Amino acid sequence: MTTHLGEDVRQPSKARAGHGRRGSTAWILQAVSGALLVLLLGVHIVAQHFVAKGGLRDFAQVVSYIRNPFVLVIESLFLIVVTWHAMLGVRAVLFDLGFSRRAEALITRSLAVLGVATAGYGFWLIATIASKG
Amino acid sequence: MSETPQAGRLPVAARRRGIRGWVGLRGRHLGAAAFLMNRVSGLLLVGYLYLHLGVLFLLTRGPGSWSSVVALFKNPYFRGLESLLILAILVHALNGLRLALVGSGVGVSHQKVLFVAAMSVTAVLIAAAAIAMFTVG
């Protein structure tokens, strides 16, 4: 559906033959992860920068904060969702460049590997920081 | 072009034109600006994600390394950059929520109102965040 805004917002399920189903799944995952991010990023920013005295936590405060089990779960979830959303977003931008289907498949696999590596590094960071206490 | 483009993706003709297709085919519509804003803010935020993960590595090196970077973060110029980061987050989040709603069939006929509302909320929140950042500590 193209609207008076001139922006196409159709869910891609009825779009390009052969790409429709995958595109639709990616669109739904992007929208759901985006909505989750609004909540998780909101918690992350407020807890890290607006609740902490002076706007920033010192080393001991960061370690104490990350060792809280509730925070650990929220931050881990945030890491997964933000990485997922970022990789899907980069994929959509790269697909805009008009690559062949083979190249698109390679992009998808490469971004999956990058996403796993990013999340893995993030979890290593969380575990290492939590172990400092 | 009979082919129907996808949500958040460009029509095939525009994709063939690469990044120029982000603005070219959509002309001077408000939607072109919204699309471009989401793409540009999204790419900036991906770059920031890796910068942020890199900076957090300093926490693994102990209190000394973290203290030096915290001192840098308290610099007013750095707080200005952080305000721009929050602006990018707000633009991307609120415009993205609008896209998700409209793409799900909610408020399709009120897209323009939703866009203006999203950007108005962005303006209020960035003003509040900037005031909080520059008056704390």
Interface residues (C-beta under 8 A of the other chain):
Chain A: M1 T3 H4 L5 G6 E7 D8 V9 R10 Q11 P12 K14 A15 R16 H19 G23 W27 Q30 A31 G34 A35 L37 V38 L41 I45 H49 F50 K53 G54 G55 L56 D58 F59 A60 V62 V82 T83 A86 G89 V90 A92 V93 F95 D96 L97 G98 T118 Y121 G122 L125 T128 I129 K132
Chain B: E3 T4 P5 Q6 A7 G8 R9 L10 P11 V12 A14 R15 R16 R17 G18 I19 G21 W22 R26 G27 H29 L30 G31 A32 A34 F35 R39 G42 L43 L45 V46 L49 Y50 L53 L56 F57 L59 T60 G62 P63 W66 S67 V70 F73 K74 I86 I89 A93 G96 L97 L99 A100 V102 G103 S104 V108 S109 Q111 K112 F115 A132 M133 V136 G137
